[in-house]
C-alpha cells in the first residue's frame, strides 16, 4: 500500500517552482552589462536639457526665424532684420542671451549699449561702446514655448547677468502699450512716450535700474 503523498512536501516543491516577488520597490533586477568593446558601450552625446548662453552670429538665422514669427503677425515688422541681428551679435554678443533646450533655441534677448538718457531713432541701429545703458532691442519666445513663463524667466536672468557687467547701469526698452503691464511685472518703470516711431507704431519707453549692486557683484562670482 503506497503511503499518502506528503501535502506539505508537495507544497514546498510547488512553491520552489514559483517566482519569488520582492516586497521592496528599491530592489531592481540586475541589468545585463555590455562588453567593453560592444557598440552598446559607446558613450552617447547628450545635449544639456536647458542652457543659457550669449548668442553668436552663427545663431542669427534661428533668432530671426523666431523673431519674424513673433512680430510680423502682431506689428507687421520685426524690431531687427537679419543683417541687423548679425550686426549686433558681431559687435556686442555679450549683451545677448539665448535660452536653449536640447540644443534648440527657444527664447532670446538682444541688446546693445546706448549713451543717452532716452532712446532716439539712432538707437535702433547703433552700439555705443562707452554707453552705460543697455538697450534691449528684442525679446522673443518660440511659438511652441509661449504661455509658459519663459519670457519673464529669461528677462530676469538677463537682468541678473547685467548686474555682473561693471559698465551697465540701467536697461532701456521700448514697447507697445499692451506690453507695458508685462514689463512692469518684471520691474521696469515707464518713462513716457518714446521718441522712436516705426511707421505708424508708437511706443512707451521703459527702464530698469541695474546699478547699486556692488555687493552682489562681489559675492556672485561675476
PyMOL commands that set and color helices and strands:
alter all, ss='L'
color gray80, all
select helices_A, chain A and resi 7-16+39-41+57-75+82-91+93-95+121-124+143-145+150-162+177-185+214-219
alter helices_A, ss='H'
color red, helices_A
select strands_A, chain A and resi 51-53+96-101+104-114+133-141+170-175+189-193+204-209
alter strands_A, ss='S'
color yellow, strands_A
deselect
rebuild
show_as cartoon
